């Protein structure tokens, strides 16, 4: 089966029902996308599929085949960080950092759909779990990225 | 002596591949009075400081980074005394095996109890200062001038009289050969330039690009992956399992029993291992606890509330006589449930075993505790074992004293010598096999005289002891008492009680269960702050007094507790009208040698939808090494503590934990996040306080006290979801 991840085509030898998350991590070898729950609750595995945020633990490889998949490793343009990543660095957002790839992917998709999100937009869209509790910095950094 | 860096290629590859650098020092220890070198050949000035020829300063950090910012804070303290260029500071972890081999030169690795900075600030600063003195001496020797005529700043050494300058990188080799100084003086904190400032974290970039390697991301050549299930009833064992079906499934290499209690599948990928494990039929011998439930546990605890025998944690005067002679008595019973840490990264460890060497790669809060588990499970001597610490996707107390996943990983690896095996728990396994926040009930009784003066108070705790399960020797030494169960209300020490109340008795009827308890961020201050600080509001209400004024009467002898309480009261606007529809509550406690207080302002819609508009947290931690990181720890502790208050309970049914994932065990989202205002008010002194945990305990009682003001309802059991109350 072919998966198009970060602009490159990858042949993956997995059962069609394999969650996209595990194909990305274990077949393609990109480990920035995390496992947190396996049931689309926590958002640690968030990637973009055709530009929209999606939880890769709950999407099968067969459903993702033929679509444009972007992971955290593909968000920056070469060495230039994406504006969300840059805001995250400027605001020192991550604590343990484990959920942050998913959080950043969710926010990057939000800003594409709504370049100037309100707090209500953020509340409605960003539902990722962060056990360290970085939400205050996440909100600040989203608004900073929107202004960038 | 050459200064050419010598790269130990194997160690270098391992270190960069395994943890993005900084994992394995690959120290080469000399057999004589020679220089100790880091893996890249750079000289070690002392155990804490390595300086590369390009002036890069590598600070060794023994404590574990799990998001709390400790590597940045500890590096700031070393750099402050070292007088080095902060822009060229990086960090690395020494390994537990090296610590053993070097007579524990790096001290304690354990990273819990908010001790990362408060328990190591002195010796790491001395390490930085001693290294600076040696570097200055080396430059002075080179110039043939007295060291006292030279000064150091920003990694540059200057001899003012002659105008000569050199850099740390240039004199590091010579400095490394000098005897360490005996008399090392530390700076006064008022002269700090790097410490005490909100320096940016040193570890952010890789966390936003996906490059950061967590334990669960580790890749080793030829590595296989394992999934595991342990008997879900604590104390149960494996009776039998039918490996045939799983053995034939795609990618499966081995199906095996692990110890007496667990079954694992090893496969090419974790997804294959997990899929095969789910297909296994396992019969458990559930043992004597198979009928235990939350209700049966609650009955046992309830009986303890009136039991004759109890361990005393705090006593003055005669509380029982005061209660017997009271004009008015107020009584309330509170309870606190089991809770799971739910680190975002589930438990994992990677092990490679051969008869000559056993290595473990693990995200751990205590590398030495991991090392001990490795020694025990491998059966090999210490010089044939090594642990490589990897960054943690959350810790919160789950990854310190408890190394069950290391034991399991080594046992699996022993069955496949030479093959590295990465063991990853599913979220479900992680939630079933927690080391849970202990259950506790509490009965509080207050006595008033006819003039509404509080004349006595009895606080009876009944419930589980963590130390009895985890450190039984400590409990035995204290004649069966677990002093830690009195955190925040104890008579003395780092968790001492913040009030002087006449005729006081605080005691604990220990009631242990089969559910394994653990240290959960804040540990026992979580329930003790809710019990005591909510009851203080109940007493104030009964006396017809303002909760702040009522508390102040008992705080004259506790100026630092009073200081933080006054600070949050002033910031929230206590005593002035709140905005329409909003209500306030407050709480204070001393924990981990820090004095903390919170004040919350909430509104309640429809009687059950709670919005926290503001929550102020004040911390007097003695010294503030990185204020921006303290702010984040305060806000993060409130997220953890308020998630616990509103949403989190692990219930027991048929001897096992019922909640297996976030769909039944929720955690706060950004929409529910209150605005957190942090007040950092360090007042110095000889004792430094911790930061990661203390404030967690004051958020919940502040909100509960505000809820009472808003609704007139006193909630005495956690979580609030059981009362139909939501955080919105």
Contacts between the chains, C-beta under 8 A, distances in Angstrom:
chain1	res1	chain2	res2	distance
A	14	B	271	7.7
A	15	B	250	7.2
A	18	B	271	5.9
A	19	B	271	7.2
A	22	B	269	6.8
A	22	B	270	7.0
A	22	B	271	3.9
A	26	B	225	7.7
A	26	B	269	4.2
A	26	B	270	6.6
A	26	B	271	6.3
A	27	B	269	7.7
A	29	B	219	7.5
A	30	B	210	7.3
A	31	B	210	7.3
A	31	B	213	7.4
A	31	B	216	8.0
A	31	B	217	3.9
A	31	B	219	7.7
A	32	B	209	7.2
A	32	B	210	2.0
A	32	B	211	7.1
A	33	B	210	7.3
A	34	B	214	7.8
A	34	B	216	7.7
A	34	B	344	7.3
A	34	B	345	7.3
A	34	B	393	7.4
A	35	B	216	7.1
A	35	B	346	7.3
A	35	B	424	7.9
A	35	B	427	7.8
A	36	B	344	5.3
A	36	B	345	7.9
A	36	B	346	8.0
A	36	B	427	6.9
A	36	B	662	7.9
A	37	B	427	4.9
A	37	B	661	5.5
A	37	B	662	5.1
A	38	B	426	6.9
A	38	B	427	5.9
A	38	B	661	7.6
A	39	B	427	8.0
A	39	B	661	5.7
A	39	B	662	7.4
A	39	B	663	6.3
A	41	B	661	6.6
A	41	B	662	3.8
A	41	B	663	5.7
A	42	B	344	7.1
A	42	B	662	5.5
A	44	B	344	6.1
A	71	B	210	6.9
A	72	B	209	6.7
A	72	B	210	3.6
A	73	B	209	7.2
A	73	B	210	4.9
A	75	B	209	8.0
A	76	B	209	6.6
A	81	B	208	7.3
A	81	B	209	7.4
A	85	B	208	4.5
A	85	B	209	6.6
A	88	B	204	7.4
A	88	B	208	4.5
A	89	B	204	5.5
A	89	B	205	6.3
A	89	B	208	6.0
A	92	B	200	5.5
A	92	B	201	5.4
A	92	B	204	6.0
A	92	B	628	6.6
A	92	B	632	7.6
A	93	B	204	7.7
A	93	B	208	7.7
A	94	B	67	7.5
A	94	B	201	7.8
A	94	B	204	5.9
A	94	B	207	4.1
A	94	B	208	6.6
A	95	B	67	3.2
A	95	B	68	7.0
A	95	B	69	7.4
A	95	B	632	6.5
A	95	B	636	6.1
A	96	B	66	5.4
A	96	B	67	3.2
A	96	B	344	7.0
A	96	B	345	7.7
A	96	B	391	7.6
A	96	B	392	6.1
A	96	B	393	5.4
A	96	B	394	5.0
A	96	B	395	7.7
A	97	B	67	6.9
A	97	B	203	7.7
A	97	B	204	7.9
A	97	B	206	7.8
A	97	B	207	3.2
A	97	B	208	7.9
A	97	B	212	5.6
A	97	B	391	7.7
A	97	B	393	7.5
A	98	B	214	6.1
A	98	B	343	7.9
A	98	B	344	4.3
A	98	B	345	4.9
A	98	B	393	3.1
A	98	B	394	6.3
A	99	B	344	5.0
A	99	B	393	8.0
A	100	B	207	5.4
A	100	B	208	6.3
A	101	B	208	7.8
A	101	B	210	5.0
A	104	B	208	6.2
A	122	B	670	6.3
A	122	B	671	7.9
A	123	B	670	6.3
A	123	B	671	3.5
A	124	B	671	7.3
A	126	B	669	7.6
A	126	B	670	5.1
A	127	B	669	5.2
A	127	B	670	7.6
A	127	B	671	7.7
A	128	B	669	7.5
A	128	B	670	7.8
A	129	B	344	7.2
A	129	B	662	6.5
A	129	B	667	4.8
A	129	B	669	6.9
A	130	B	344	7.4
A	130	B	639	7.5
A	131	B	342	6.1
A	131	B	343	6.5
A	131	B	344	5.2
A	131	B	394	5.3
A	131	B	396	7.2
A	131	B	639	7.8
A	131	B	640	6.8
A	131	B	667	6.3
A	132	B	67	4.6
A	132	B	344	8.0
A	132	B	394	6.6
A	132	B	636	5.0
A	132	B	639	7.6
A	132	B	640	8.0
A	133	B	635	5.9
A	133	B	636	3.4
A	133	B	637	7.2
A	133	B	638	6.8
A	133	B	639	2.7
A	133	B	640	5.9
A	133	B	668	7.4
A	133	B	673	7.9
A	134	B	632	7.2
A	134	B	636	6.8
A	135	B	635	7.7
A	135	B	639	6.5
A	135	B	668	7.5
A	135	B	669	7.8
A	135	B	670	4.4
A	135	B	673	4.0
A	136	B	632	7.9
A	136	B	635	4.9
A	136	B	673	6.4
A	136	B	675	7.5
A	136	B	676	5.8
A	137	B	632	6.7
A	137	B	635	7.9
A	138	B	670	6.2
A	139	B	670	6.5
A	139	B	673	7.4
